[in-house]
Amino acid sequence: MLPIENVSQIDFESVHYYSKDLREIAAILENCKVFFGADSGMMHLAAATNTTTMGLFNVTKPEIYAPYGNKNLFIDTNTTQVDEIINQIKAVTV
């Protein structure tokens, strides 16, 4: 998912999706198995659907802003190693 500015930090090298239509974005998210992303509006929108949402937190407090419900979880990138993050992703996508 790309931000409203339609920019990519990886120069559009991967498959990407862009829309300004909130309903369309929510429909796409609803049909995903898992959403993995930074603490953002998209993460909160994904958490409001039936899609398992994994929120990455670095600055904001996950105790307050983490996605809740379903199998949603947060990952504190300050204290979690990359291999642990990969194991958590595998656990929710099985």
LUMLOBA-64541 format. One record per atom (N, C-alpha, C): atom name; residue in one letter; z, x negated, y negated. Coordinates in nm, 2 decimals. Example, Ala and Ser with C-alpha at 12.3 -4.5 7.8 and 13.67 -1.06 7.14 Angstrom:
// LUMLOBA-64541
<site atom="N" type="A" zz="0.78" xx="-1.32" yy="0.57"/>
<site atom="CA" type="A" zz="0.78" xx="-1.23" yy="0.45"/>
<site atom="C" type="A" zz="0.78" xx="-1.32" yy="0.33"/>
<site atom="N" type="S" zz="0.71" xx="-1.28" yy="0.22"/>
<site atom="CA" type="S" zz="0.71" xx="-1.37" yy="0.11"/>
<site atom="C" type="S" zz="0.79" xx="-1.29" yy="0.00"/>
// end
This chain:
// LUMLOBA-64541
<site atom="N" type="M" zz="0.00" xx="-0.08" yy="0.12"/>
<site atom="CA" type="M" zz="0.00" xx="0.00" yy="0.00"/>
<site atom="C" type="M" zz="0.00" xx="-0.09" yy="-0.12"/>
<site atom="N" type="L" zz="-0.09" xx="-0.06" yy="-0.21"/>
<site atom="CA" type="L" zz="-0.09" xx="-0.14" yy="-0.34"/>
<site atom="C" type="L" zz="-0.02" xx="-0.06" yy="-0.45"/>
<site atom="N" type="P" zz="0.03" xx="-0.13" yy="-0.55"/>
<site atom="CA" type="P" zz="0.10" xx="-0.07" yy="-0.66"/>
<site atom="C" type="P" zz="0.00" xx="0.00" yy="-0.75"/>
<site atom="N" type="I" zz="0.05" xx="0.08" yy="-0.84"/>
<site atom="CA" type="I" zz="-0.04" xx="0.16" yy="-0.94"/>
<site atom="C" type="I" zz="-0.14" xx="0.07" yy="-1.01"/>
<site atom="N" type="E" zz="-0.11" xx="-0.06" yy="-1.03"/>
<site atom="CA" type="E" zz="-0.20" xx="-0.15" yy="-1.10"/>
<site atom="C" type="E" zz="-0.32" xx="-0.19" yy="-1.01"/>
<site atom="N" type="N" zz="-0.32" xx="-0.15" yy="-0.88"/>
<site atom="CA" type="N" zz="-0.42" xx="-0.19" yy="-0.79"/>
<site atom="C" type="N" zz="-0.45" xx="-0.34" yy="-0.78"/>
<site atom="N" type="V" zz="-0.34" xx="-0.41" yy="-0.77"/>
<site atom="CA" type="V" zz="-0.35" xx="-0.56" yy="-0.76"/>
<site atom="C" type="V" zz="-0.29" xx="-0.60" yy="-0.62"/>
<site atom="N" type="S" zz="-0.33" xx="-0.71" yy="-0.57"/>
<site atom="CA" type="S" zz="-0.28" xx="-0.77" yy="-0.45"/>
<site atom="C" type="S" zz="-0.24" xx="-0.91" yy="-0.46"/>
<site atom="N" type="Q" zz="-0.12" xx="-0.94" yy="-0.42"/>
<site atom="CA" type="Q" zz="-0.07" xx="-1.07" yy="-0.43"/>
<site atom="C" type="Q" zz="-0.13" xx="-1.17" yy="-0.33"/>
<site atom="N" type="I" zz="-0.20" xx="-1.11" yy="-0.23"/>
<site atom="CA" type="I" zz="-0.27" xx="-1.19" yy="-0.13"/>
<site atom="C" type="I" zz="-0.42" xx="-1.18" yy="-0.14"/>
<site atom="N" type="D" zz="-0.47" xx="-1.14" yy="-0.26"/>
<site atom="CA" type="D" zz="-0.61" xx="-1.13" yy="-0.30"/>
<site atom="C" type="D" zz="-0.69" xx="-1.04" yy="-0.20"/>
<site atom="N" type="F" zz="-0.63" xx="-0.92" yy="-0.16"/>
<site atom="CA" type="F" zz="-0.69" xx="-0.82" yy="-0.08"/>
<site atom="C" type="F" zz="-0.74" xx="-0.87" yy="0.05"/>
<site atom="N" type="E" zz="-0.67" xx="-0.98" yy="0.11"/>
<site atom="CA" type="E" zz="-0.71" xx="-1.04" yy="0.23"/>
<site atom="C" type="E" zz="-0.68" xx="-0.95" yy="0.35"/>
<site atom="N" type="S" zz="-0.59" xx="-0.86" yy="0.34"/>
<site atom="CA" type="S" zz="-0.55" xx="-0.77" yy="0.46"/>
<site atom="C" type="S" zz="-0.60" xx="-0.63" yy="0.43"/>
<site atom="N" type="V" zz="-0.59" xx="-0.55" yy="0.53"/>
<site atom="CA" type="V" zz="-0.62" xx="-0.41" yy="0.51"/>
<site atom="C" type="V" zz="-0.53" xx="-0.35" yy="0.41"/>
<site atom="N" type="H" zz="-0.58" xx="-0.27" yy="0.32"/>
<site atom="CA" type="H" zz="-0.49" xx="-0.22" yy="0.21"/>
<site atom="C" type="H" zz="-0.53" xx="-0.07" yy="0.18"/>
<site atom="N" type="Y" zz="-0.44" xx="-0.01" yy="0.11"/>
<site atom="CA" type="Y" zz="-0.46" xx="0.13" yy="0.07"/>
<site atom="C" type="Y" zz="-0.41" xx="0.15" yy="-0.07"/>
<site atom="N" type="Y" zz="-0.49" xx="0.22" yy="-0.15"/>
<site atom="CA" type="Y" zz="-0.45" xx="0.25" yy="-0.29"/>
<site atom="C" type="Y" zz="-0.49" xx="0.39" yy="-0.32"/>
<site atom="N" type="S" zz="-0.39" xx="0.45" yy="-0.39"/>
<site atom="CA" type="S" zz="-0.42" xx="0.59" yy="-0.45"/>
<site atom="C" type="S" zz="-0.32" xx="0.61" yy="-0.56"/>
<site atom="N" type="K" zz="-0.35" xx="0.70" yy="-0.65"/>
<site atom="CA" type="K" zz="-0.26" xx="0.74" yy="-0.75"/>
<site atom="C" type="K" zz="-0.20" xx="0.88" yy="-0.72"/>
<site atom="N" type="D" zz="-0.25" xx="0.94" yy="-0.61"/>
<site atom="CA" type="D" zz="-0.22" xx="1.08" yy="-0.57"/>
<site atom="C" type="D" zz="-0.09" xx="1.07" yy="-0.48"/>
<site atom="N" type="L" zz="0.02" xx="1.12" yy="-0.54"/>
<site atom="CA" type="L" zz="0.15" xx="1.11" yy="-0.47"/>
<site atom="C" type="L" zz="0.14" xx="1.18" yy="-0.33"/>
<site atom="N" type="R" zz="0.08" xx="1.30" yy="-0.33"/>
<site atom="CA" type="R" zz="0.07" xx="1.38" yy="-0.21"/>
<site atom="C" type="R" zz="-0.01" xx="1.30" yy="-0.10"/>
<site atom="N" type="E" zz="-0.12" xx="1.24" yy="-0.14"/>
<site atom="CA" type="E" zz="-0.20" xx="1.17" yy="-0.05"/>
<site atom="C" type="E" zz="-0.12" xx="1.05" yy="0.00"/>
<site atom="N" type="I" zz="-0.05" xx="0.98" yy="-0.08"/>
<site atom="CA" type="I" zz="0.03" xx="0.86" yy="-0.04"/>
<site atom="C" type="I" zz="0.13" xx="0.91" yy="0.06"/>
<site atom="N" type="A" zz="0.20" xx="1.02" yy="0.03"/>
<site atom="CA" type="A" zz="0.30" xx="1.08" yy="0.13"/>
<site atom="C" type="A" zz="0.24" xx="1.11" yy="0.26"/>
<site atom="N" type="A" zz="0.12" xx="1.17" yy="0.26"/>
<site atom="CA" type="A" zz="0.05" xx="1.21" yy="0.38"/>
<site atom="C" type="A" zz="0.02" xx="1.08" yy="0.47"/>
<site atom="N" type="I" zz="-0.02" xx="0.98" yy="0.40"/>
<site atom="CA" type="I" zz="-0.05" xx="0.85" yy="0.47"/>
<site atom="C" type="I" zz="0.08" xx="0.80" yy="0.53"/>
<site atom="N" type="L" zz="0.18" xx="0.80" yy="0.46"/>
<site atom="CA" type="L" zz="0.31" xx="0.75" yy="0.50"/>
<site atom="C" type="L" zz="0.37" xx="0.83" yy="0.62"/>
<site atom="N" type="E" zz="0.35" xx="0.96" yy="0.61"/>
<site atom="CA" type="E" zz="0.40" xx="1.05" yy="0.72"/>
<site atom="C" type="E" zz="0.33" xx="1.02" yy="0.85"/>
<site atom="N" type="N" zz="0.21" xx="0.97" yy="0.85"/>
<site atom="CA" type="N" zz="0.13" xx="0.94" yy="0.97"/>
<site atom="C" type="N" zz="0.15" xx="0.79" yy="1.02"/>
<site atom="N" type="C" zz="0.24" xx="0.72" yy="0.96"/>
<site atom="CA" type="C" zz="0.27" xx="0.58" yy="1.00"/>
<site atom="C" type="C" zz="0.38" xx="0.58" yy="1.10"/>
<site atom="N" type="K" zz="0.38" xx="0.48" yy="1.19"/>
<site atom="CA" type="K" zz="0.49" xx="0.47" yy="1.29"/>
<site atom="C" type="K" zz="0.61" xx="0.41" yy="1.22"/>
<site atom="N" type="V" zz="0.58" xx="0.31" yy="1.14"/>
<site atom="CA" type="V" zz="0.69" xx="0.24" yy="1.07"/>
<site atom="C" type="V" zz="0.64" xx="0.19" yy="0.93"/>
<site atom="N" type="F" zz="0.73" xx="0.20" yy="0.83"/>
<site atom="CA" type="F" zz="0.70" xx="0.14" yy="0.70"/>
<site atom="C" type="F" zz="0.80" xx="0.03" yy="0.68"/>
<site atom="N" type="F" zz="0.74" xx="-0.09" yy="0.64"/>
<site atom="CA" type="F" zz="0.82" xx="-0.21" yy="0.62"/>
<site atom="C" type="F" zz="0.79" xx="-0.26" yy="0.48"/>
<site atom="N" type="G" zz="0.89" xx="-0.26" yy="0.39"/>
<site atom="CA" type="G" zz="0.86" xx="-0.30" yy="0.26"/>
<site atom="C" type="G" zz="0.98" xx="-0.32" yy="0.17"/>
<site atom="N" type="A" zz="0.95" xx="-0.38" yy="0.06"/>
<site atom="CA" type="A" zz="1.06" xx="-0.41" yy="-0.04"/>
<site atom="C" type="A" zz="1.12" xx="-0.28" yy="-0.09"/>
<site atom="N" type="D" zz="1.25" xx="-0.29" yy="-0.14"/>
<site atom="CA" type="D" zz="1.31" xx="-0.18" yy="-0.21"/>
<site atom="C" type="D" zz="1.22" xx="-0.14" yy="-0.33"/>
<site atom="N" type="S" zz="1.16" xx="-0.02" yy="-0.31"/>
<site atom="CA" type="S" zz="1.07" xx="0.02" yy="-0.41"/>
<site atom="C" type="S" zz="1.05" xx="0.18" yy="-0.40"/>
<site atom="N" type="G" zz="0.98" xx="0.23" yy="-0.49"/>
<site atom="CA" type="G" zz="0.94" xx="0.37" yy="-0.49"/>
<site atom="C" type="G" zz="0.87" xx="0.41" yy="-0.36"/>
<site atom="N" type="M" zz="0.78" xx="0.32" yy="-0.31"/>
<site atom="CA" type="M" zz="0.71" xx="0.35" yy="-0.19"/>
<site atom="C" type="M" zz="0.81" xx="0.35" yy="-0.07"/>
<site atom="N" type="M" zz="0.91" xx="0.26" yy="-0.07"/>
<site atom="CA" type="M" zz="1.00" xx="0.26" yy="0.04"/>
<site atom="C" type="M" zz="1.08" xx="0.39" yy="0.04"/>
<site atom="N" type="H" zz="1.12" xx="0.44" yy="-0.07"/>
<site atom="CA" type="H" zz="1.20" xx="0.56" yy="-0.08"/>
<site atom="C" type="H" zz="1.11" xx="0.68" yy="-0.04"/>
<site atom="N" type="L" zz="0.99" xx="0.68" yy="-0.08"/>
<site atom="CA" type="L" zz="0.90" xx="0.79" yy="-0.04"/>
<site atom="C" type="L" zz="0.88" xx="0.79" yy="0.11"/>
<site atom="N" type="A" zz="0.86" xx="0.67" yy="0.17"/>
<site atom="CA" type="A" zz="0.84" xx="0.66" yy="0.32"/>
<site atom="C" type="A" zz="0.97" xx="0.71" yy="0.39"/>
<site atom="N" type="A" zz="1.09" xx="0.68" yy="0.33"/>
<site atom="CA" type="A" zz="1.21" xx="0.73" yy="0.39"/>
<site atom="C" type="A" zz="1.23" xx="0.88" yy="0.39"/>
<site atom="N" type="A" zz="1.16" xx="0.94" yy="0.29"/>
<site atom="CA" type="A" zz="1.16" xx="1.09" yy="0.28"/>
<site atom="C" type="A" zz="1.07" xx="1.16" yy="0.38"/>
<site atom="N" type="T" zz="0.99" xx="1.08" yy="0.45"/>
<site atom="CA" type="T" zz="0.90" xx="1.13" yy="0.55"/>
<site atom="C" type="T" zz="0.97" xx="1.11" yy="0.69"/>
<site atom="N" type="N" zz="0.89" xx="1.14" yy="0.80"/>
<site atom="CA" type="N" zz="0.94" xx="1.12" yy="0.93"/>
<site atom="C" type="N" zz="0.92" xx="0.98" yy="0.98"/>
<site atom="N" type="T" zz="0.87" xx="0.89" yy="0.89"/>
<site atom="CA" type="T" zz="0.84" xx="0.76" yy="0.93"/>
<site atom="C" type="T" zz="0.96" xx="0.67" yy="0.93"/>
<site atom="N" type="T" zz="0.98" xx="0.59" yy="1.03"/>
<site atom="CA" type="T" zz="1.09" xx="0.49" yy="1.03"/>
<site atom="C" type="T" zz="1.07" xx="0.39" yy="0.92"/>
<site atom="N" type="T" zz="1.17" xx="0.37" yy="0.84"/>
<site atom="CA" type="T" zz="1.15" xx="0.29" yy="0.72"/>
<site atom="C" type="T" zz="1.25" xx="0.17" yy="0.73"/>
<site atom="N" type="M" zz="1.19" xx="0.05" yy="0.70"/>
<site atom="CA" type="M" zz="1.27" xx="-0.07" yy="0.70"/>
<site atom="C" type="M" zz="1.26" xx="-0.12" yy="0.56"/>
<site atom="N" type="G" zz="1.37" xx="-0.13" yy="0.49"/>
<site atom="CA" type="G" zz="1.37" xx="-0.17" yy="0.35"/>
<site atom="C" type="G" zz="1.42" xx="-0.32" yy="0.34"/>
<site atom="N" type="L" zz="1.35" xx="-0.40" yy="0.27"/>
<site atom="CA" type="L" zz="1.39" xx="-0.54" yy="0.24"/>
<site atom="C" type="L" zz="1.46" xx="-0.54" yy="0.11"/>
<site atom="N" type="F" zz="1.58" xx="-0.60" yy="0.11"/>
<site atom="CA" type="F" zz="1.67" xx="-0.60" yy="-0.01"/>
<site atom="C" type="F" zz="1.70" xx="-0.75" yy="-0.04"/>
<site atom="N" type="N" zz="1.69" xx="-0.79" yy="-0.16"/>
<site atom="CA" type="N" zz="1.72" xx="-0.92" yy="-0.21"/>
<site atom="C" type="N" zz="1.81" xx="-0.92" yy="-0.33"/>
<site atom="N" type="V" zz="1.78" xx="-0.83" yy="-0.42"/>
<site atom="CA" type="V" zz="1.86" xx="-0.83" yy="-0.55"/>
<site atom="C" type="V" zz="1.95" xx="-0.70" yy="-0.55"/>
<site atom="N" type="T" zz="1.88" xx="-0.59" yy="-0.53"/>
<site atom="CA" type="T" zz="1.96" xx="-0.46" yy="-0.54"/>
<site atom="C" type="T" zz="2.06" xx="-0.45" yy="-0.42"/>
<site atom="N" type="K" zz="2.15" xx="-0.36" yy="-0.43"/>
<site atom="CA" type="K" zz="2.26" xx="-0.34" yy="-0.33"/>
<site atom="C" type="K" zz="2.21" xx="-0.25" yy="-0.23"/>
<site atom="N" type="P" zz="2.19" xx="-0.30" yy="-0.10"/>
<site atom="CA" type="P" zz="2.15" xx="-0.21" yy="0.00"/>
<site atom="C" type="P" zz="2.26" xx="-0.10" yy="0.04"/>
<site atom="N" type="E" zz="2.38" xx="-0.13" yy="0.01"/>
<site atom="CA" type="E" zz="2.49" xx="-0.03" yy="0.04"/>
<site atom="C" type="E" zz="2.47" xx="0.10" yy="-0.05"/>
<site atom="N" type="I" zz="2.40" xx="0.08" yy="-0.16"/>
<site atom="CA" type="I" zz="2.37" xx="0.20" yy="-0.25"/>
<site atom="C" type="I" zz="2.23" xx="0.25" yy="-0.23"/>
<site atom="N" type="Y" zz="2.13" xx="0.16" yy="-0.22"/>
<site atom="CA" type="Y" zz="1.99" xx="0.20" yy="-0.23"/>
<site atom="C" type="Y" zz="1.91" xx="0.20" yy="-0.09"/>
<site atom="N" type="A" zz="1.98" xx="0.17" yy="0.01"/>
<site atom="CA" type="A" zz="1.91" xx="0.16" yy="0.14"/>
<site atom="C" type="A" zz="1.85" xx="0.29" yy="0.19"/>
<site atom="N" type="P" zz="1.74" xx="0.29" yy="0.26"/>
<site atom="CA" type="P" zz="1.69" xx="0.42" yy="0.31"/>
<site atom="C" type="P" zz="1.79" xx="0.47" yy="0.42"/>
<site atom="N" type="Y" zz="1.81" xx="0.60" yy="0.42"/>
<site atom="CA" type="Y" zz="1.90" xx="0.66" yy="0.52"/>
<site atom="C" type="Y" zz="1.83" xx="0.77" yy="0.60"/>
<site atom="N" type="G" zz="1.89" xx="0.80" yy="0.71"/>
<site atom="CA" type="G" zz="1.84" xx="0.91" yy="0.80"/>
<site atom="C" type="G" zz="1.75" xx="0.84" yy="0.90"/>
<site atom="N" type="N" zz="1.70" xx="0.93" yy="0.99"/>
<site atom="CA" type="N" zz="1.61" xx="0.89" yy="1.10"/>
<site atom="C" type="N" zz="1.66" xx="0.76" yy="1.16"/>
<site atom="N" type="K" zz="1.57" xx="0.66" yy="1.19"/>
<site atom="CA" type="K" zz="1.60" xx="0.53" yy="1.24"/>
<site atom="C" type="K" zz="1.59" xx="0.43" yy="1.13"/>
<site atom="N" type="N" zz="1.60" xx="0.48" yy="1.00"/>
<site atom="CA" type="N" zz="1.58" xx="0.39" yy="0.89"/>
<site atom="C" type="N" zz="1.69" xx="0.28" yy="0.88"/>
<site atom="N" type="L" zz="1.65" xx="0.17" yy="0.83"/>
<site atom="CA" type="L" zz="1.75" xx="0.06" yy="0.82"/>
<site atom="C" type="L" zz="1.71" xx="-0.03" yy="0.70"/>
<site atom="N" type="F" zz="1.81" xx="-0.12" yy="0.66"/>
<site atom="CA" type="F" zz="1.78" xx="-0.21" yy="0.56"/>
<site atom="C" type="F" zz="1.80" xx="-0.35" yy="0.62"/>
<site atom="N" type="I" zz="1.73" xx="-0.45" yy="0.55"/>
<site atom="CA" type="I" zz="1.74" xx="-0.59" yy="0.59"/>
<site atom="C" type="I" zz="1.78" xx="-0.66" yy="0.46"/>
<site atom="N" type="D" zz="1.89" xx="-0.73" yy="0.46"/>
<site atom="CA" type="D" zz="1.93" xx="-0.81" yy="0.35"/>
<site atom="C" type="D" zz="1.87" xx="-0.95" yy="0.37"/>
<site atom="N" type="T" zz="1.76" xx="-0.98" yy="0.29"/>
<site atom="CA" type="T" zz="1.69" xx="-1.10" yy="0.31"/>
<site atom="C" type="T" zz="1.77" xx="-1.22" yy="0.26"/>
<site atom="N" type="N" zz="1.88" xx="-1.20" yy="0.20"/>
<site atom="CA" type="N" zz="1.97" xx="-1.32" yy="0.16"/>
<site atom="C" type="N" zz="2.05" xx="-1.37" yy="0.28"/>
<site atom="N" type="T" zz="2.07" xx="-1.28" yy="0.38"/>
<site atom="CA" type="T" zz="2.16" xx="-1.32" yy="0.49"/>
<site atom="C" type="T" zz="2.10" xx="-1.31" yy="0.62"/>
<site atom="N" type="T" zz="1.97" xx="-1.26" yy="0.63"/>
<site atom="CA" type="T" zz="1.91" xx="-1.24" yy="0.76"/>
<site atom="C" type="T" zz="1.79" xx="-1.34" yy="0.78"/>
<site atom="N" type="Q" zz="1.79" xx="-1.41" yy="0.89"/>
<site atom="CA" type="Q" zz="1.69" xx="-1.50" yy="0.92"/>
<site atom="C" type="Q" zz="1.56" xx="-1.43" yy="0.97"/>
<site atom="N" type="V" zz="1.45" xx="-1.50" yy="0.95"/>
<site atom="CA" type="V" zz="1.32" xx="-1.44" yy="0.99"/>
<site atom="C" type="V" zz="1.31" xx="-1.40" yy="1.13"/>
<site atom="N" type="D" zz="1.36" xx="-1.48" yy="1.22"/>
<site atom="CA" type="D" zz="1.36" xx="-1.43" yy="1.36"/>
<site atom="C" type="D" zz="1.44" xx="-1.31" yy="1.39"/>
<site atom="N" type="E" zz="1.55" xx="-1.29" yy="1.32"/>
<site atom="CA" type="E" zz="1.63" xx="-1.17" yy="1.33"/>
<site atom="C" type="E" zz="1.55" xx="-1.05" yy="1.28"/>
<site atom="N" type="I" zz="1.48" xx="-1.07" yy="1.16"/>
<site atom="CA" type="I" zz="1.40" xx="-0.96" yy="1.11"/>
<site atom="C" type="I" zz="1.29" xx="-0.92" yy="1.21"/>
<site atom="N" type="I" zz="1.22" xx="-1.02" yy="1.27"/>
<site atom="CA" type="I" zz="1.12" xx="-0.99" yy="1.37"/>
<site atom="C" type="I" zz="1.17" xx="-0.91" yy="1.48"/>
<site atom="N" type="N" zz="1.29" xx="-0.95" yy="1.53"/>
<site atom="CA" type="N" zz="1.36" xx="-0.87" yy="1.64"/>
<site atom="C" type="N" zz="1.39" xx="-0.73" yy="1.60"/>
<site atom="N" type="Q" zz="1.43" xx="-0.71" yy="1.48"/>
<site atom="CA" type="Q" zz="1.46" xx="-0.57" yy="1.43"/>
<site atom="C" type="Q" zz="1.33" xx="-0.49" yy="1.42"/>
<site atom="N" type="I" zz="1.22" xx="-0.55" yy="1.38"/>
<site atom="CA" type="I" zz="1.10" xx="-0.48" yy="1.37"/>
<site atom="C" type="I" zz="1.05" xx="-0.44" yy="1.51"/>
<site atom="N" type="K" zz="1.06" xx="-0.53" yy="1.61"/>
<site atom="CA" type="K" zz="1.03" xx="-0.50" yy="1.75"/>
<site atom="C" type="K" zz="1.11" xx="-0.39" yy="1.80"/>
<site atom="N" type="A" zz="1.24" xx="-0.39" yy="1.77"/>
<site atom="CA" type="A" zz="1.33" xx="-0.29" yy="1.82"/>
<site atom="C" type="A" zz="1.29" xx="-0.15" yy="1.78"/>
<site atom="N" type="V" zz="1.24" xx="-0.13" yy="1.65"/>
<site atom="CA" type="V" zz="1.21" xx="0.00" yy="1.60"/>
<site atom="C" type="V" zz="1.07" xx="0.05" yy="1.63"/>
<site atom="N" type="T" zz="0.98" xx="-0.05" yy="1.68"/>
<site atom="CA" type="T" zz="0.84" xx="-0.01" yy="1.70"/>
<site atom="C" type="T" zz="0.82" xx="0.01" yy="1.85"/>
<site atom="N" type="V" zz="0.92" xx="-0.01" yy="1.94"/>
<site atom="CA" type="V" zz="0.90" xx="0.01" yy="2.08"/>
<site atom="C" type="V" zz="0.89" xx="0.16" yy="2.11"/>
// end
